[in-house]
Amino acid sequence: MSKRPQRPGFLPQSRLLGHRAAQIVERQRDLRFAHEPPHGVERSHALAEREAQVENLEEAHTALTDQNRMLEHAVAARESAHYDAQQKIREQSDLVELLEKQLQASRDATEMQIEQLQRERLERSMAEGALEAGRKDVARLLRELGAVQYRPLPAATGAEAAAGQRPLRSAA
């Protein structure tokens, strides 16, 4: 087996893999230490920052909880108002329906009254016509009676004159 001459700056393949593995391990260690909490003063400073963050988050949580509670009350109030409005709408609809029925009943009653009044007017005009005709007949009869009563009487016979009676007149 012949040995190959090594080029400067190159490592054999097995050594190269070993060297690369060592670099990866070292890099992982550096990354791990970068994420580890610092020691001493830096650690207390980081802890204070985290505590401040936790406190801020708790305050935000409390504020959001309060806001959520207020919104729940607002929603409950609006739902109650909505229910009340729906109830009022139902009541108003029922009232409108009742009033429409009353209006229709009133219209029907008014139409019946109008028909009754028209019948009474017709009956009255017929009665007035009959009364007027009766009055005319009575007036005619009175004129005829008056005309018959004031006719000169034929000479009375002696017996009637002695008795003092008037002869009966006929309405001819």
Steps between C-alpha positions, in 0.01 A plus 500: 500500500627819410440804695369789327665820560292740696424830362550788727170618669327168437428235759437137423129413469466321837675781676288749311180336624633495854600863476157591360325311779704688758407831338130407508518400865678826585243701307213325681665575833536867404134517399393332821693747710356789300149389605581418859415764754798714588674465832518748786391857437390425148286218631323720757447766233345239265289367786372851578414549130309173496317590818407837346376319189296262715355794694412683176338187361301452822383863483403455136318178592312679780413789269376260232300305759336823620430606143353156426275527808383847392430373149304205641288746701452717192396198294260388773351851516460513122345154491258608770417818307458293184265261680302792641478658155383171348238468775382855437481429126285192569273703729471781245424247225228347714358846569505588129321174423238572767449855372465372143233255615319778690523727196355229278218437749433874512492516120258208487277662765512833314404331172208329674391833648524665159288226347247531785489879458451463125211259561349740756544792259325304229220404740473860618486639149235240415308593817538873423379435146201306633435774760516770233267299280269451799510874576418582141211253510379648829531853357312398186233330707467808721465723194240269359320486832513877529371537150213265573415664833473850361279418207168674511236275633195424297192639655415317808177322518243617749533204732874529526478873560245447772714247666801725473710238341719531207493237237806278481727573217672238305843538376447470133 
